[in-house]
Amino acid sequence: MRRVVVGVTGSPGSLTALHRAAAEARVRDAELRVVLAWQSPGGELGSRNGLVPAAPEQCRAAAVERLREVLDTAFGAAKAGVTLAGFTVRGTPGAALVDTACDPEDLLVVGTGSRAPLRRLVRPSVARYCLAHAACPVLVVPPSPLQAELQSVHRRNVWRIPLDPRELTP
């Protein structure tokens, strides 16, 4: 069976990618695989110290709960309209997605993520990793235009910039 694989985090950008992946799965009559990647605090080396042996299990349980919340937020009672499978995968997001979408017939859908220069330095781009390493086609979904508006309002609030009423009229 054909598969559409999508990575989610719960961010507005990943929800946009999830909805696009669901639409692609409907068009292709494919299974939708939703992947949430997780890591132990401190990465792999941090989980090997043996101080908190239950930490990886607690992280996995938190990831499963987060995946349920993301799917509920995205689809709610309306359901996706396709065969849906959710996976929590231990590892970095890019590698987890590329490993899940390993068949050349798969379609891998990812969001673009943050375009802020500082975040790009701290966090590598999952979309770029997937484009470079995937064995299948990759669809990179830009953020929703509403997300840019939301970030603009947030910046306004942080800097306490007053709103000009003329900006509200189209």
ZADO-1210 file (C-alpha; in nm, 4 decimals, padded with zeros to 6 digits):
<atoms>
<atom x="00.0000" y="00.0000" z="00.0000" code="MET" pos="1"/>
<atom x="00.1188" y="00.3507" z="-00.0768" code="ARG" pos="2"/>
<atom x="00.2093" y="00.5731" z="00.2177" code="ARG" pos="3"/>
<atom x="00.2254" y="00.9425" z="00.2895" code="VAL" pos="4"/>
<atom x="00.4579" y="01.0120" z="00.5827" code="VAL" pos="5"/>
<atom x="00.4402" y="01.3420" z="00.7717" code="VAL" pos="6"/>
<atom x="00.6365" y="01.4729" z="01.0673" code="GLY" pos="7"/>
<atom x="00.4565" y="01.6651" z="01.3418" code="VAL" pos="8"/>
<atom x="00.5483" y="01.8596" z="01.6531" code="THR" pos="9"/>
<atom x="00.2232" y="02.0389" z="01.7291" code="GLY" pos="10"/>
<atom x="00.3464" y="02.3733" z="01.5971" code="SER" pos="11"/>
<atom x="00.1194" y="02.5644" z="01.3591" code="PRO" pos="12"/>
<atom x="00.3581" y="02.4842" z="01.0731" code="GLY" pos="13"/>
<atom x="00.3479" y="02.1113" z="01.1405" code="SER" pos="14"/>
<atom x="-00.0327" y="02.1203" z="01.1587" code="LEU" pos="15"/>
<atom x="-00.0372" y="02.2859" z="00.8160" code="THR" pos="16"/>
<atom x="00.1891" y="02.0081" z="00.6863" code="ALA" pos="17"/>
<atom x="-00.0356" y="01.7454" z="00.8477" code="LEU" pos="18"/>
<atom x="-00.3460" y="01.8791" z="00.6733" code="HIS" pos="19"/>
<atom x="-00.1620" y="01.8887" z="00.3404" code="ARG" pos="20"/>
<atom x="-00.0398" y="01.5318" z="00.3944" code="ALA" pos="21"/>
<atom x="-00.3969" y="01.4179" z="00.4688" code="ALA" pos="22"/>
<atom x="-00.5131" y="01.5807" z="00.1443" code="ALA" pos="23"/>
<atom x="-00.2312" y="01.4082" z="-00.0483" code="GLU" pos="24"/>
<atom x="-00.3193" y="01.0737" z="00.1111" code="ALA" pos="25"/>
<atom x="-00.6838" y="01.1152" z="00.0037" code="ARG" pos="26"/>
<atom x="-00.5837" y="01.1968" z="-00.3551" code="VAL" pos="27"/>
<atom x="-00.3377" y="00.9058" z="-00.3728" code="ARG" pos="28"/>
<atom x="-00.5618" y="00.6626" z="-00.1830" code="ASP" pos="29"/>
<atom x="-00.2698" y="00.6065" z="00.0529" code="ALA" pos="30"/>
<atom x="-00.2146" y="00.5404" z="00.4213" code="GLU" pos="31"/>
<atom x="-00.1221" y="00.8485" z="00.6263" code="LEU" pos="32"/>
<atom x="00.1646" y="00.7856" z="00.8684" code="ARG" pos="33"/>
<atom x="00.2065" y="01.0589" z="01.1270" code="VAL" pos="34"/>
<atom x="00.5490" y="01.0597" z="01.2948" code="VAL" pos="35"/>
<atom x="00.6513" y="01.2424" z="01.6104" code="LEU" pos="36"/>
<atom x="01.0236" y="01.2077" z="01.6853" code="ALA" pos="37"/>
<atom x="01.1492" y="01.2313" z="02.0420" code="TRP" pos="38"/>
<atom x="01.4781" y="01.2154" z="02.2298" code="GLN" pos="39"/>
<atom x="01.5714" y="01.1633" z="02.5921" code="SER" pos="40"/>
<atom x="01.6801" y="01.4717" z="02.7857" code="PRO" pos="41"/>
<atom x="02.0482" y="01.5208" z="02.7171" code="GLY" pos="42"/>
<atom x="02.0300" y="01.3123" z="02.3988" code="GLY" pos="43"/>
<atom x="02.1559" y="00.9569" z="02.3718" code="GLU" pos="44"/>
<atom x="02.4539" y="01.0145" z="02.5993" code="LEU" pos="45"/>
<atom x="02.2297" y="01.1656" z="02.8669" code="GLY" pos="46"/>
<atom x="02.0080" y="00.8573" z="02.8678" code="SER" pos="47"/>
<atom x="02.3056" y="00.6243" z="02.9194" code="ARG" pos="48"/>
<atom x="02.4207" y="00.7716" z="03.2486" code="ASN" pos="49"/>
<atom x="02.1937" y="00.5328" z="03.4422" code="GLY" pos="50"/>
<atom x="02.0877" y="00.7927" z="03.6988" code="LEU" pos="51"/>
<atom x="01.7221" y="00.7900" z="03.5943" code="VAL" pos="52"/>
<atom x="01.6481" y="00.4535" z="03.4306" code="PRO" pos="53"/>
<atom x="01.2793" y="00.5341" z="03.3781" code="ALA" pos="54"/>
<atom x="01.3478" y="00.8613" z="03.1900" code="ALA" pos="55"/>
<atom x="01.3310" y="00.7121" z="02.8368" code="PRO" pos="56"/>
<atom x="00.9982" y="00.5435" z="02.9141" code="GLU" pos="57"/>
<atom x="00.8592" y="00.8658" z="03.0573" code="GLN" pos="58"/>
<atom x="00.9740" y="01.0558" z="02.7484" code="CYS" pos="59"/>
<atom x="00.8161" y="00.7967" z="02.5216" code="ARG" pos="60"/>
<atom x="00.4868" y="00.8158" z="02.7128" code="ALA" pos="61"/>
<atom x="00.4943" y="01.1963" z="02.6891" code="ALA" pos="62"/>
<atom x="00.5585" y="01.1706" z="02.3138" code="ALA" pos="63"/>
<atom x="00.2636" y="00.9338" z="02.2681" code="VAL" pos="64"/>
<atom x="00.0392" y="01.1738" z="02.4589" code="GLU" pos="65"/>
<atom x="00.1686" y="01.4667" z="02.2530" code="ARG" pos="66"/>
<atom x="00.0928" y="01.2781" z="01.9303" code="LEU" pos="67"/>
<atom x="-00.2636" y="01.2144" z="02.0497" code="ARG" pos="68"/>
<atom x="-00.3040" y="01.5855" z="02.1269" code="GLU" pos="69"/>
<atom x="-00.1698" y="01.6850" z="01.7843" code="VAL" pos="70"/>
<atom x="-00.4070" y="01.4487" z="01.6022" code="LEU" pos="71"/>
<atom x="-00.6995" y="01.5659" z="01.8135" code="ASP" pos="72"/>
<atom x="-00.6109" y="01.9309" z="01.7451" code="THR" pos="73"/>
<atom x="-00.5716" y="01.8690" z="01.3725" code="ALA" pos="74"/>
<atom x="-00.8779" y="01.6552" z="01.3076" code="PHE" pos="75"/>
<atom x="-01.0901" y="01.6478" z="01.6241" code="GLY" pos="76"/>
<atom x="-01.4133" y="01.4576" z="01.5761" code="ALA" pos="77"/>
<atom x="-01.4033" y="01.5119" z="01.1983" code="ALA" pos="78"/>
<atom x="-01.1368" y="01.2415" z="01.1431" code="LYS" pos="79"/>
<atom x="-00.8806" y="01.2549" z="00.8636" code="ALA" pos="80"/>
<atom x="-01.0807" y="01.0676" z="00.6000" code="GLY" pos="81"/>
<atom x="-00.7921" y="00.8276" z="00.5299" code="VAL" pos="82"/>
<atom x="-00.6284" y="00.5275" z="00.6925" code="THR" pos="83"/>
<atom x="-00.4218" y="00.6828" z="00.9704" code="LEU" pos="84"/>
<atom x="-00.1306" y="00.5405" z="01.1688" code="ALA" pos="85"/>
<atom x="00.0564" y="00.7358" z="01.4366" code="GLY" pos="86"/>
<atom x="00.4167" y="00.6610" z="01.5319" code="PHE" pos="87"/>
<atom x="00.6479" y="00.7961" z="01.7982" code="THR" pos="88"/>
<atom x="01.0083" y="00.7367" z="01.6974" code="VAL" pos="89"/>
<atom x="01.3126" y="00.7820" z="01.9178" code="ARG" pos="90"/>
<atom x="01.5722" y="00.9857" z="01.7324" code="GLY" pos="91"/>
<atom x="01.6326" y="01.3133" z="01.5572" code="THR" pos="92"/>
<atom x="01.3363" y="01.4340" z="01.3499" code="PRO" pos="93"/>
<atom x="01.5074" y="01.4244" z="01.0102" code="GLY" pos="94"/>
<atom x="01.6511" y="01.0759" z="01.0531" code="ALA" pos="95"/>
<atom x="01.3239" y="00.9423" z="01.1969" code="ALA" pos="96"/>
<atom x="01.1260" y="01.0709" z="00.8991" code="LEU" pos="97"/>
<atom x="01.3737" y="00.9461" z="00.6390" code="VAL" pos="98"/>
<atom x="01.3811" y="00.6011" z="00.8039" code="ASP" pos="99"/>
<atom x="00.9998" y="00.5840" z="00.8137" code="THR" pos="100"/>
<atom x="00.9597" y="00.6927" z="00.4509" code="ALA" pos="101"/>
<atom x="01.2070" y="00.4378" z="00.3166" code="CYS" pos="102"/>
<atom x="01.0136" y="00.3127" z="00.0120" code="ASP" pos="103"/>
<atom x="01.0588" y="00.4999" z="-00.3192" code="PRO" pos="104"/>
<atom x="00.6780" y="00.4940" z="-00.3609" code="GLU" pos="105"/>
<atom x="00.6256" y="00.6884" z="-00.0356" code="ASP" pos="106"/>
<atom x="00.5695" y="01.0628" z="-00.0164" code="LEU" pos="107"/>
<atom x="00.7358" y="01.2493" z="00.2691" code="LEU" pos="108"/>
<atom x="00.5668" y="01.5739" z="00.3783" code="VAL" pos="109"/>
<atom x="00.7435" y="01.8225" z="00.6072" code="VAL" pos="110"/>
<atom x="00.6876" y="02.1809" z="00.7110" code="GLY" pos="111"/>
<atom x="00.9506" y="02.4475" z="00.6530" code="THR" pos="112"/>
<atom x="00.9877" y="02.5326" z="01.0204" code="GLY" pos="113"/>
<atom x="01.1149" y="02.8609" z="01.1561" code="SER" pos="114"/>
<atom x="01.2973" y="03.0981" z="00.9246" code="ARG" pos="115"/>
<atom x="01.4466" y="03.3034" z="01.2059" code="ALA" pos="116"/>
<atom x="01.8263" y="03.3243" z="01.1617" code="PRO" pos="117"/>
<atom x="01.9068" y="03.2482" z="01.5255" code="LEU" pos="118"/>
<atom x="01.6857" y="02.9378" z="01.5307" code="ARG" pos="119"/>
<atom x="01.8407" y="02.8109" z="01.2092" code="ARG" pos="120"/>
<atom x="02.1833" y="02.8294" z="01.3745" code="LEU" pos="121"/>
<atom x="02.0688" y="02.6452" z="01.6872" code="VAL" pos="122"/>
<atom x="01.8416" y="02.3878" z="01.5209" code="ARG" pos="123"/>
<atom x="01.9270" y="02.2305" z="01.1863" code="PRO" pos="124"/>
<atom x="01.6527" y="02.2272" z="00.9238" code="SER" pos="125"/>
<atom x="01.4531" y="01.9050" z="00.9181" code="VAL" pos="126"/>
<atom x="01.3244" y="01.9880" z="00.5698" code="ALA" pos="127"/>
<atom x="01.6783" y="02.0278" z="00.4338" code="ARG" pos="128"/>
<atom x="01.7866" y="01.7020" z="00.5948" code="TYR" pos="129"/>
<atom x="01.4912" y="01.5191" z="00.4398" code="CYS" pos="130"/>
<atom x="01.5521" y="01.6706" z="00.0959" code="LEU" pos="131"/>
<atom x="01.9154" y="01.5586" z="00.1090" code="ALA" pos="132"/>
<atom x="01.8636" y="01.2063" z="00.2473" code="HIS" pos="133"/>
<atom x="01.5164" y="01.0770" z="00.1537" code="ALA" pos="134"/>
<atom x="01.4780" y="00.7905" z="-00.0935" code="ALA" pos="135"/>
<atom x="01.1321" y="00.9143" z="-00.1944" code="CYS" pos="136"/>
<atom x="00.9741" y="01.2406" z="-00.3117" code="PRO" pos="137"/>
<atom x="00.9629" y="01.5123" z="-00.0453" code="VAL" pos="138"/>
<atom x="00.6915" y="01.7790" z="-00.0303" code="LEU" pos="139"/>
<atom x="00.7957" y="02.0822" z="00.1744" code="VAL" pos="140"/>
<atom x="00.4936" y="02.2821" z="00.2910" code="VAL" pos="141"/>
<atom x="00.5352" y="02.6548" z="00.3580" code="PRO" pos="142"/>
<atom x="00.3797" y="02.7992" z="00.6720" code="PRO" pos="143"/>
<atom x="00.0231" y="02.9227" z="00.6651" code="SER" pos="144"/>
<atom x="-00.0146" y="03.2949" z="00.5894" code="PRO" pos="145"/>
<atom x="-00.2033" y="03.3168" z="00.9181" code="LEU" pos="146"/>
<atom x="00.1121" y="03.2072" z="01.1001" code="GLN" pos="147"/>
<atom x="00.3021" y="03.5109" z="00.9720" code="ALA" pos="148"/>
<atom x="00.0173" y="03.7361" z="01.0869" code="GLU" pos="149"/>
<atom x="00.0186" y="03.5712" z="01.4301" code="LEU" pos="150"/>
<atom x="00.3948" y="03.6207" z="01.4651" code="GLN" pos="151"/>
<atom x="00.3565" y="03.9832" z="01.3618" code="SER" pos="152"/>
<atom x="00.0928" y="04.0429" z="01.6309" code="VAL" pos="153"/>
<atom x="00.3113" y="03.8628" z="01.8851" code="HIS" pos="154"/>
<atom x="00.6100" y="04.0868" z="01.8018" code="ARG" pos="155"/>
<atom x="00.3835" y="04.3919" z="01.8328" code="ARG" pos="156"/>
<atom x="00.2720" y="04.2796" z="02.1775" code="ASN" pos="157"/>
<atom x="00.6248" y="04.2030" z="02.2948" code="VAL" pos="158"/>
<atom x="00.7528" y="04.5441" z="02.1855" code="TRP" pos="159"/>
<atom x="00.4300" y="04.7152" z="02.3002" code="ARG" pos="160"/>
<atom x="00.3769" y="04.8820" z="01.9633" code="ILE" pos="161"/>
<atom x="00.0314" y="05.0376" z="01.9410" code="PRO" pos="162"/>
<atom x="-00.2025" y="04.9156" z="01.6701" code="LEU" pos="163"/>
<atom x="-00.3043" y="05.1684" z="01.4054" code="ASP" pos="164"/>
<atom x="-00.6781" y="05.1196" z="01.3281" code="PRO" pos="165"/>
<atom x="-00.6092" y="05.1928" z="00.9592" code="ARG" pos="166"/>
<atom x="-00.4159" y="04.8631" z="00.9428" code="GLU" pos="167"/>
<atom x="-00.7358" y="04.6701" z="01.0194" code="LEU" pos="168"/>
<atom x="-00.9158" y="04.7775" z="00.7030" code="THR" pos="169"/>
<atom x="-00.8291" y="04.5940" z="00.3791" code="PRO" pos="170"/>
</atoms>
